[in-house]
Amino acid sequence: MENREQLTKSLKPHWVWAIAFGSAIGWGAFVLPVDWMSMAGPLGVILGFIIGAILMIIIGVSYGFLVEKLPVSGGEFTYAYYGLGRYHAFLCGWFLTLGYLSIVALNASALALLGKFLFPTFVETGLLYSIAGWDVYAIEVMIACIGLTIIAWLNIRGARITGFSQFLFCIILLSGVLLLTITMLFHSSSSFSNLQPLFKPEIGAASSIFAIVAIAPWAFIGFDNIPQAAEEFHFSPKKTFKIIVLALVCSAFVYCLTIIATGVSEPWANASQVGSAWGTGTIVENAYGKFGVFLLAIALIMGIFTGLNGFYMSTSRLLFAMGRAKVLPAIFGKLHTKHRTPHVGIIFTLLLTAAAPFFGREALLWVVDMSALGVTIAYFYACFVAYRIFAWSRTHIKNNKQIVAPKRKFFSFLGILCAITFFLLLVVPGSPGFLSTPSWIALLVWILLGIIFFLIRFQVYSRLSQHELDYSILGTEYIEKQTEPAIEKKLP
């Protein structure tokens, strides 16, 4: 067997929190509040995100345990392999890769959107063509590609730089959101009466809330970046669940603040009909002029950078784990000789997502909408594997992988139900989060590409022995533990 490359342990707990929190609070928290309110009304959005965060915390119980048990890169790909075998690992990894790449691409396009709002005369020059009603300009493509390149460079330089930068970005982001909310609340024209009606009248309270709950896998996707960084923890993996909870609570808090800050200034029903490319920016500009937009833009830029930074890290670590397992070409499993980072995965992510701005924002949104489905599949795998590992009691133990932990088994079962609920909200016709026709087409294309790629890699992947895959995916520490005398294990 080839020598297994291993990432350096350099990430501190508050950096890992920043990776999760900053990845969840990307451009959407600052660009989409008006769109969300038009879907569900202000209180519908707030309650939807709070419920979504609670559901994510339930799913996070399984993640906390799995990171503690398998502190290696790969996240859900690794867990699917450990619990269900190599082919489930490929399926999970393929859909998760789609979700991660889509978020990187969309955050890059958000930079161009910000440029269009702040400097429309400059950015809207060099018209190339239109896709789905969206004009694509050479300058906006350039802005997106420059942003992608800068964050890729930071990630190649090392995890310490990535982690510290992420924490700094998050502190600025939080400060900007708090200051923005306070200034909007105390503006002379602001009133809580502008939040009326609290729910979207056409669909009612319950449907309004579920419309937002349906997008929770996308809104809080950043918390599952933590497992991708597990191999680089410079602290005990036992802290993982607390970090997950803190990141999700902070994310829900920020989402609620941006809804309040946007909704109190003027009646949200009127704002949703303006038709601006950036409704929140228009509202803030009406209240405080260019100063307000500047303050909002700083928070937005930090949100974009944290999203790019976090998902660059997660995508490259997932590709690195799949490269070590020979699912992808072996070069993805190599590290930079100087910086010890998975540079091939970072460069691959840069090249692939740099093409996204050329397709226009509307076409890109079709891909992102269905990427929530891929993330939901990954959530299901993590919870299902955890459920199989836990046992209700000693009499229910069926193999040496299982641990007596009835409470955790119950929460992992709830996590399975949450993942199935998210899945159904996206695929059942008539449900609030049902995917659009273009999104279904994009999903089918991705599935077709996965089948083709699997057939190409099948001979290499299928010939690997279980011992080789255990070594490549789970590491030497796991193999050494398997040779230790069996000890009866019980967890609360």
C-alpha atoms as one frame of an Amber mdcrd trajectory, in Angstrom:
protein
   0.000   0.000   0.000   1.114   3.562  -0.720   2.019   5.865   2.147  -1.086
   7.661   3.377  -0.821  11.462   3.369  -2.138  13.052   6.577  -3.131  16.640
   7.294  -1.411  18.671  10.012  -3.253  19.278  13.300  -3.351  23.070  13.483
  -6.968  24.245  13.910  -8.076  25.816  17.211 -11.644  25.455  18.590 -12.687
  29.056  17.865 -11.347  28.757  14.327 -13.455  25.651  13.769 -16.500  27.484
  15.147 -15.776  30.262  12.663 -15.539  27.755   9.802 -19.004  26.402  10.651
 -20.691  29.714  11.495 -19.103  31.691   8.664 -19.987  29.011   6.112 -23.640
  29.050   7.186 -23.863  32.861   7.109 -22.853  33.570   3.562 -24.242  36.050
   1.047 -27.827  34.835   1.507 -28.285  36.416   4.938 -27.725  39.866   3.400
 -29.116  39.437  -0.115 -32.237  37.301   0.356 -34.228  38.679   3.365 -36.739
  40.420   1.074 -37.126  37.266  -1.032 -37.636  35.140   2.090 -40.226  37.530
   3.488 -42.100  37.423   0.191 -42.166  33.629   0.596 -43.290  33.451   4.232
 -43.647  36.843   5.908 -41.218  38.125   8.604 -42.358  35.918  11.498 -42.680
  32.944   9.164 -39.015  33.366   8.204 -37.841  33.834  11.790 -39.772  30.818
  13.117 -38.716  28.763  10.100 -35.041  29.433  10.739 -35.356  28.785  14.479
 -37.090  25.456  13.836 -34.525  24.679  11.147 -31.680  25.338  13.598 -33.279
  23.022  16.181 -33.627  20.277  13.569 -29.995  20.791  12.563 -28.921  20.483
  16.209 -30.764  17.151  16.386 -28.835  16.030  13.305 -25.688  17.471  14.902
 -25.883  14.900  17.711 -24.890  12.216  15.212 -22.179  14.400  13.718 -20.668
  15.145  17.117 -20.314  11.455  17.882 -19.027  10.483  14.434 -16.339  13.178
  14.480 -15.243  11.948  17.902 -15.122   8.344  16.677 -13.623   9.024  13.226
 -11.573  12.261  13.395 -10.412  12.142   9.769 -11.204  14.152   6.655 -14.095
  13.153   4.440 -17.063  13.767   6.716 -20.185  11.994   5.465 -18.153  10.181
   2.790 -16.088   8.584   5.553 -19.125   7.796   7.691 -20.985   6.189   4.789
 -17.967   3.987   4.108 -17.601   3.016   7.770 -21.264   2.112   8.201 -22.399
   0.936   4.779 -19.414   0.261   2.549 -17.576   1.666  -0.433 -20.443   2.113
  -2.893 -22.615   4.069  -0.488 -19.527   6.180   0.242 -19.209   7.018  -3.449
 -22.898   7.953  -3.711 -22.753  10.164  -0.631 -19.473  11.791  -1.661 -20.737
  12.540  -5.162 -23.835  14.403  -3.967 -21.923  16.190  -1.219 -19.326  17.403
  -3.723 -22.132  18.940  -5.757 -23.483  20.789  -2.717 -20.090  22.184  -1.733
 -19.081  23.269  -5.243 -22.435  24.976  -5.768 -22.060  27.080  -2.627 -18.534
  28.151  -3.615 -19.790  29.188  -7.046 -22.791  31.062  -5.706 -20.737  32.990
  -3.153 -18.433  34.085  -5.968 -21.404  35.297  -8.010 -22.580  37.264  -4.950
 -19.422  39.377  -5.233 -20.460  40.354  -8.737 -24.004  41.085  -7.538 -22.618
  43.409  -4.857 -20.499  45.149  -7.477 -23.564  45.638  -9.688 -25.384  47.365
  -6.856 -22.505  49.541  -5.604 -20.890  50.434  -8.936 -23.447  49.648 -11.651
 -21.877  51.870 -14.309 -18.495  50.193 -13.920 -19.632  46.581 -13.493 -22.311
  46.614 -16.164 -19.863  47.121 -19.009 -18.700  44.627 -21.580 -22.012  42.803
 -22.076 -21.294  39.255 -23.200 -24.763  37.663 -23.480 -27.962  36.921 -21.523
 -29.012  33.642 -19.869 -32.507  33.140 -18.433 -33.027  36.897 -18.444 -29.743
  37.644 -16.640 -27.181  39.830 -18.446 -23.627  38.542 -18.086 -20.899  41.209
 -18.154 -17.155  40.744 -18.526 -16.410  42.867 -15.440 -18.687  40.862 -13.140
 -17.091  37.618 -14.357 -13.682  39.118 -13.613 -14.736  40.172 -10.083 -15.999
  36.669  -9.290 -12.847  35.016 -10.643 -10.553  37.369  -8.696 -12.423  36.590
  -5.470 -12.176  32.859  -6.111  -8.461  33.128  -6.827  -7.659  35.118  -3.668
  -9.457  32.669  -1.373  -7.862  29.707  -3.171  -4.433  31.227  -2.577  -5.182
  31.692   1.136  -6.297  28.068   1.422  -3.198  26.729  -0.291  -0.993  28.713
   2.109  -2.106  26.594   5.054  -4.938  25.721   7.445  -3.618  28.108  10.119
  -3.999  31.070   7.756  -7.425  29.816   6.661  -8.641  29.310  10.239  -7.365
  32.641  11.554  -8.723  34.534   8.530 -12.097  32.878   8.968 -12.299  33.878
  12.632 -11.365  37.478  11.812 -13.955  37.634   9.028 -16.634  36.288  11.409
 -15.919  38.876  14.114 -16.261  41.690  11.554 -19.433  40.074  10.183 -21.065
  39.799  13.615 -20.121  43.376  14.498 -21.544  44.640  11.211 -24.847  42.780
  11.654 -25.323  44.044  15.220 -24.507  47.633  14.260 -26.754  47.462  11.197
 -29.695  46.074  13.194 -29.363  48.699  15.927 -29.180  51.589  13.444 -32.180
  50.292  11.482 -34.254  49.848  14.651 -33.597  53.436  15.763 -34.243  55.071
  12.400 -37.086  57.596  12.491 -39.122  55.737   9.860 -38.687  52.309  11.435
 -41.629  50.631  13.126 -42.505  47.073  14.108 -45.848  47.668  12.414 -43.960
  47.392   9.113 -43.562  43.675   9.871 -47.303  43.181   9.351 -48.646  40.845
   8.110 -46.416  38.458  10.050 -47.039  35.567   7.652 -47.709  35.458   3.927
 -51.501  35.887   3.711 -51.949  33.704   0.624 -50.596  30.515   2.213 -51.099
  30.938   5.960 -48.817  30.517   8.968 -48.014  26.795   8.771 -47.140  26.785
   5.057 -45.117  29.985   5.516 -42.989  28.381   8.221 -42.494  25.120   6.319
 -41.450  27.021   3.199 -38.440  28.285   5.189 -37.826  25.014   7.043 -37.491
  23.407   3.598 -34.397  25.505   2.850 -32.789  24.889   6.271 -30.359  22.275
   4.849 -29.042  24.999   2.550 -29.184  27.832   5.106 -27.277  25.907   7.791
 -25.109  23.757   5.555 -21.946  25.272   7.032 -22.086  23.276  10.285 -21.161
  20.056   8.477 -17.884  21.643   7.388 -16.654  20.724  10.875 -16.284  16.983
  10.072 -14.267  17.846   6.969 -11.728  19.639   9.168 -11.667  16.948  11.902
  -8.282  15.582  10.874  -6.762  19.017  11.556  -8.200  19.564  15.054  -5.517
  20.713  17.487  -7.872  19.876  20.352 -10.026  16.986  21.549 -12.772  15.929
  19.093 -15.046  15.594  22.142 -15.680  19.348  21.881 -17.264  18.945  18.447
 -20.935  18.841  19.432 -20.662  21.999  21.563 -19.029  23.804  18.640 -21.801
  22.614  16.309 -24.531  23.869  18.665 -22.837  27.239  19.158 -22.373  27.703
  15.404 -26.022  26.851  14.660 -27.389  29.113  17.423 -25.240  32.034  16.212
 -26.325  31.398  12.614 -30.031  31.405  13.489 -29.500  34.576  15.536 -27.894
  36.393  12.590 -30.613  35.262  10.166 -33.274  36.624  12.533 -31.431  39.930
  12.953 -31.148  40.512   9.197 -34.887  39.853   8.790 -35.725  42.336  11.555
 -33.278  44.950  10.248 -34.765  44.648   6.748 -38.417  44.466   7.786 -38.761
  47.329  10.268 -37.724  50.113   7.905 -40.679  49.928   5.525 -43.623  47.567
   4.876 -42.089  44.308   3.682 -44.950  43.623   1.291 -44.073  46.816  -0.603
 -40.342  46.081  -0.542 -40.887  42.639  -2.097 -42.503  44.304  -5.123 -39.690
  46.747  -5.850 -37.886  44.291  -8.121 -34.379  45.392  -7.105 -31.509  42.941
  -7.560 -30.671  43.586  -3.916 -33.798  44.392  -1.925 -32.013  44.680   1.428
 -29.482  47.074  -0.061 -32.254  49.267  -1.455 -34.020  49.409   1.916 -30.823
  50.306   3.788 -29.925  52.931   1.179 -33.372  54.527   1.525 -32.810  54.767
   5.277 -29.155  55.809   5.585 -27.910  56.514   2.093 -24.446  55.454   1.003
 -23.218  55.148   4.605 -25.804  52.455   5.325 -24.975  50.612   2.113 -21.262
  50.781   2.979 -21.949  49.238   6.400 -24.110  46.523   4.871 -21.548  45.906
   2.135 -18.791  45.258   4.697 -20.939  42.649   6.450 -21.899  41.142   3.091
 -18.302  40.939   1.895 -17.339  39.212   5.140 -20.230  36.781   4.634 -19.055
  36.045   1.109 -15.445  35.569   2.214 -16.427  33.263   5.086 -18.597  31.223
   2.725 -15.853  30.967   0.122 -13.176  30.236   2.713 -15.175  27.592   4.587
 -16.396  25.731   1.541 -13.039  25.855  -0.205 -11.670  24.088   2.874 -14.503
  21.545   2.996 -14.517  20.823  -0.733 -10.772  20.316  -0.866 -10.815  18.035
   2.219 -13.638  15.954   0.768 -11.794  15.632  -2.552  -8.615  14.808  -0.613
 -10.368  11.992   1.288 -11.886  10.636  -1.929  -8.468  10.813  -3.579  -6.874
   8.799  -0.756  -9.622   6.205  -1.246  -8.957   6.041  -5.017 -12.533   7.137
  -5.755 -10.873  10.083  -7.491  -7.460   9.971  -9.177  -4.691   9.489  -6.581
  -3.306  12.988  -7.190  -6.238  14.405  -5.184  -4.877  12.521  -2.161  -1.505
  14.324  -2.256  -0.505  17.302  -0.119   1.506  20.410  -1.003   5.145  19.708
  -0.221   5.620  22.984   1.674   2.225  24.034   3.053   0.807  20.521   3.628
  -2.583  21.431   2.160  -4.687  19.489  -0.395  -3.717  21.930  -3.120  -4.972
  19.791  -6.017  -8.518  19.847  -4.619  -8.270  23.607  -4.038  -7.069  24.276
  -7.586  -9.717  21.913  -9.005 -12.415  23.793  -7.056 -11.072  27.101  -8.375
 -11.063  25.960 -12.007 -14.515  24.381 -11.872 -16.276  27.203 -10.024 -14.544
  29.916 -12.070 -16.684  28.754 -14.984 -19.899  29.390 -13.020 -20.074  33.210
 -13.483 -20.238  32.680 -17.252 -23.604  30.912 -16.882 -25.368  33.830 -15.195
 -26.850  34.026 -11.738 -30.305  32.690 -12.590 -28.925  29.541 -14.215 -26.600
  29.065 -11.256 -29.531  29.306  -8.838 -31.069  26.244 -10.499 -27.986  24.223
  -9.544 -27.876  25.600  -6.012 -31.569  24.890  -5.422 -31.092  21.216  -6.097
 -27.771  21.080  -4.248 -29.843  21.217  -1.037 -31.016  17.742  -2.026 -27.433
  16.486  -2.129 -26.697  17.922   1.299 -29.878  16.354   2.692 -28.734  12.958
   1.408 -25.439  13.458   3.261 -27.333  14.346   6.467 -29.332  11.136   6.117
 -26.207   9.013   5.733 -24.556  10.509   8.831 -27.627   9.986  11.021 -28.332
   6.517   9.642 -24.767   5.350  10.253 -24.840   6.752  13.790 -28.161   4.981
  14.391 -26.610   1.677  13.341 -23.578   2.192  15.575 -25.644   2.920  18.683
 -27.502   0.107  20.462 -30.533   0.338  22.761 -29.003  -2.095  25.261 -26.357
  -4.824  25.593 -28.811  -7.423  24.307 -29.204  -5.473  21.052 -25.481  -5.395
  20.194 -24.899  -7.277  16.930 -21.227  -6.535  16.154 -18.089  -5.053  17.666
 -18.747  -1.648  16.073 -21.822  -0.995  18.189 -21.982   0.991  21.416 -24.726
   0.988  24.036 -26.151   4.540  23.923 -29.970   4.589  23.939 -30.285   8.403
  24.176 -27.964   9.002  21.269 -29.674   6.274  19.247 -32.991   8.049  19.827
 -31.564  11.392  18.663 -29.944   9.781  15.630 -33.367   8.322  14.790 -34.868
  11.812  15.055 -32.059  13.015  12.802 -33.066  10.417  10.209 -36.653  11.654
  10.349 -35.457  15.270   9.963 -33.370  14.362   6.912 -36.290  12.460   5.357
 -38.582  15.430   6.036 -36.153  17.809   4.328 -35.895  15.397   1.402 -39.676
  15.140   1.002 -40.116  18.918   1.195 -37.818  19.172  -1.830 -39.152  16.308
  -3.981 -42.908  15.989  -3.269 -44.961  18.015  -5.781 -46.904  20.786  -4.104
 -44.620  20.984  -1.065 -43.207  24.440  -0.151 -39.650  23.595  -1.180 -40.408
  21.566  -4.339 -37.608  21.916  -6.877 -38.223  23.799 -10.091 -38.062  22.074
 -13.475 -34.610  23.526 -14.333 -33.318  22.270 -10.962 -34.583  18.757 -11.720
 -32.825  18.869 -15.084 -29.583  19.961 -13.417 -29.954  17.159 -10.853 -30.472
  14.530 -13.556 -27.374  15.794 -15.393 -25.319  15.473 -12.195 -26.637  11.932
 -11.596 -25.785  10.973 -15.179 -22.264  12.362 -14.774 -21.932  10.370 -11.536
 -22.922   7.135 -13.277 -20.409   7.737 -16.063 -17.632   8.618 -13.622 -18.421
   5.599 -11.430 -18.193   3.244 -14.424 -14.834   4.773 -15.357 -13.427   4.347
 -11.815 -15.194   1.061 -11.010 -12.345  -1.312 -11.843  -9.816   0.560  -9.705
 -12.209   1.158  -6.812 -13.715  -2.334  -6.694 -10.323  -4.106  -6.684  -9.176
  -2.435  -3.486  -9.348  -4.713  -0.446 -11.234  -3.672   2.670  -7.938  -3.420
   4.545  -6.580  -1.019   1.919  -9.695   1.139   2.083  -9.731   1.087   5.891
  -6.143   2.308   5.848  -6.781   4.972   3.174 -10.083   6.332   4.494 -10.047
   5.669   8.254  -6.294   5.781   8.965  -3.771   3.786  10.945  -5.258   4.724
  14.331  -8.521   3.011  13.420  -6.732  -0.143  12.276  -4.680  -0.224  15.480
  -7.844   0.079  17.589  -9.358  -2.874  15.748  -6.471  -5.061  16.906  -6.919
  -4.126  20.583  -8.784  -6.525  22.907 -12.563  -5.992  22.823 -13.856  -3.819
  25.681 -17.524  -3.462  26.511 -18.509   0.102  25.721 -21.419   2.129  26.969
 -22.264   5.758  26.362 -25.096   7.847  27.796
